[in-house]
């Protein structure tokens, strides 16, 4: 398992992302193994520490569709499955005999209640 995350870099070009130290301004209790560049580099390695990438929602990967699609494609080509916590998914490997697992209900809950509230109240 590894933790890769960026802070406010979603509008940047992919090659410019993950190089900021913005995450150091916050008291994030999750150790950071790198940003999106580190994630993509490790995904392509044979000794990677993960087989799945879980994000809050697909639209949080990048604010530009073509960049999000590129990231998703690179992960897929590397054999890493991209999962969004706000979309249904099962974790099972064909032929392993393991029971398919779904994420807990807490992960499937919509992660954007503040946005919904702003829309309801007219900002």
C-alpha contacts under 8 A as a table, 3 or more apart, distances in Angstrom:
res1	aa1	res2	aa2	distance
1	X	49	X	5.46
1	X	50	X	5.59
2	X	32	X	7.91
2	X	33	X	6.24
2	X	49	X	6.52
2	X	50	X	7.07
3	X	30	X	7.38
3	X	31	X	6.72
3	X	32	X	5.39
3	X	33	X	5.35
3	X	34	X	7.20
4	X	32	X	5.76
4	X	33	X	5.40
4	X	34	X	4.89
4	X	35	X	4.96
4	X	36	X	6.51
4	X	38	X	7.35
4	X	39	X	6.14
5	X	18	X	7.72
5	X	32	X	6.87
5	X	34	X	6.54
5	X	35	X	4.84
5	X	36	X	6.53
6	X	9	X	6.36
6	X	17	X	7.69
6	X	18	X	5.66
6	X	20	X	7.81
6	X	22	X	7.91
6	X	23	X	6.82
6	X	34	X	8.00
6	X	35	X	5.27
6	X	36	X	6.90
7	X	20	X	7.96
7	X	22	X	5.99
7	X	23	X	5.64
8	X	11	X	7.83
8	X	22	X	7.90
9	X	12	X	5.59
9	X	17	X	5.75
9	X	18	X	7.12
10	X	17	X	7.52
10	X	60	X	7.53
10	X	61	X	6.85
10	X	62	X	4.50
10	X	63	X	5.29
10	X	64	X	7.55
11	X	62	X	6.60
11	X	63	X	5.52
11	X	64	X	6.53
12	X	16	X	6.12
12	X	17	X	6.09
13	X	16	X	5.43
13	X	17	X	6.59
13	X	67	X	7.51
14	X	17	X	5.34
14	X	67	X	6.55
15	X	37	X	7.45
16	X	19	X	6.73
17	X	20	X	7.45
17	X	35	X	7.44
17	X	36	X	6.66
17	X	37	X	6.93
18	X	34	X	7.22
18	X	35	X	4.29
18	X	36	X	5.43
18	X	37	X	5.93
18	X	38	X	7.80
19	X	35	X	7.23
20	X	23	X	7.62
21	X	24	X	5.64
21	X	25	X	7.80
22	X	25	X	5.68
22	X	26	X	7.83
23	X	26	X	5.74
23	X	28	X	7.63
24	X	27	X	7.28
28	X	31	X	7.66
32	X	35	X	7.81
33	X	38	X	7.64
34	X	37	X	7.43
34	X	38	X	5.20
34	X	39	X	6.84
35	X	38	X	5.37
35	X	39	X	6.29
36	X	39	X	4.93
36	X	40	X	6.15
37	X	40	X	5.29
37	X	41	X	6.13
38	X	41	X	5.09
38	X	42	X	6.04
39	X	42	X	5.29
39	X	43	X	6.02
40	X	43	X	5.03
40	X	44	X	6.61
40	X	71	X	7.74
40	X	74	X	7.37
40	X	75	X	7.02
41	X	44	X	5.56
41	X	45	X	6.90
42	X	45	X	5.16
42	X	47	X	7.99
42	X	48	X	5.48
42	X	49	X	7.86
43	X	48	X	5.97
43	X	50	X	7.63
43	X	75	X	6.58
43	X	78	X	6.12
43	X	80	X	6.74
44	X	48	X	7.48
44	X	75	X	7.89
44	X	78	X	5.31
45	X	48	X	5.39
48	X	51	X	7.82
50	X	53	X	7.41
50	X	80	X	7.76
51	X	79	X	7.38
51	X	80	X	5.07
51	X	81	X	6.59
52	X	80	X	5.32
52	X	81	X	4.77
52	X	82	X	5.93
52	X	83	X	7.07
53	X	80	X	6.95
53	X	81	X	6.20
53	X	82	X	4.85
53	X	83	X	6.01
54	X	82	X	6.09
54	X	83	X	4.77
54	X	84	X	5.65
54	X	85	X	6.65
55	X	58	X	6.75
55	X	60	X	7.31
55	X	61	X	7.34
55	X	82	X	7.67
55	X	83	X	6.34
55	X	84	X	4.97
55	X	85	X	6.15
56	X	60	X	6.70
56	X	84	X	5.62
56	X	85	X	5.12
56	X	86	X	6.50
56	X	111	X	7.32
57	X	60	X	5.48
57	X	61	X	7.44
57	X	84	X	4.73
57	X	85	X	6.04
57	X	86	X	5.70
57	X	87	X	7.54
58	X	61	X	5.67
58	X	62	X	7.95
58	X	68	X	7.70
58	X	84	X	5.86
59	X	62	X	6.09
59	X	63	X	6.42
59	X	68	X	7.64
60	X	63	X	6.89
61	X	68	X	5.82
62	X	65	X	6.88
62	X	67	X	6.21
62	X	68	X	5.11
63	X	67	X	7.85
63	X	68	X	7.45
64	X	67	X	5.53
64	X	68	X	6.44
65	X	68	X	5.11
65	X	69	X	6.04
66	X	69	X	5.05
66	X	70	X	6.08
67	X	70	X	4.97
67	X	71	X	6.21
68	X	71	X	5.15
68	X	72	X	6.14
69	X	72	X	5.06
69	X	73	X	6.01
70	X	73	X	5.06
70	X	74	X	6.11
71	X	74	X	5.18
71	X	75	X	6.24
72	X	75	X	5.26
72	X	76	X	6.14
72	X	82	X	6.73
73	X	76	X	5.01
73	X	77	X	6.11
74	X	77	X	5.18
74	X	78	X	6.26
75	X	78	X	5.07
75	X	79	X	6.32
75	X	80	X	5.03
75	X	81	X	6.67
75	X	82	X	7.08
76	X	79	X	5.04
76	X	80	X	5.39
76	X	81	X	6.09
76	X	82	X	7.59
77	X	80	X	7.48
83	X	87	X	7.68
83	X	89	X	7.09
84	X	87	X	5.43
84	X	88	X	7.84
85	X	88	X	7.48
85	X	103	X	7.61
85	X	107	X	5.35
85	X	108	X	5.53
86	X	107	X	6.69
86	X	108	X	4.68
86	X	109	X	6.28
86	X	110	X	5.84
86	X	111	X	7.13
87	X	108	X	6.51
88	X	102	X	7.49
88	X	103	X	7.68
88	X	108	X	7.11
89	X	102	X	5.99
89	X	103	X	7.08
90	X	100	X	5.82
90	X	101	X	5.14
90	X	102	X	4.54
90	X	103	X	7.15
91	X	100	X	5.46
91	X	101	X	4.99
91	X	102	X	6.35
92	X	96	X	7.94
92	X	98	X	6.50
92	X	99	X	6.56
92	X	100	X	4.59
92	X	101	X	6.57
93	X	96	X	5.72
93	X	97	X	7.94
93	X	98	X	7.11
93	X	100	X	7.93
94	X	97	X	7.46
103	X	107	X	6.26
103	X	108	X	6.97
104	X	107	X	5.58
104	X	108	X	6.84
105	X	108	X	5.06
105	X	109	X	6.44
106	X	109	X	5.56
110	X	113	X	6.96
112	X	115	X	5.49
112	X	116	X	6.56
113	X	116	X	5.07
113	X	117	X	6.13
114	X	117	X	5.04
114	X	118	X	6.22
115	X	118	X	5.10
115	X	119	X	6.24
116	X	119	X	5.16
116	X	120	X	6.22
117	X	120	X	5.08
117	X	121	X	6.20
118	X	121	X	5.20
118	X	122	X	5.88
118	X	123	X	4.50
119	X	122	X	5.17
119	X	123	X	5.89
120	X	123	X	7.63
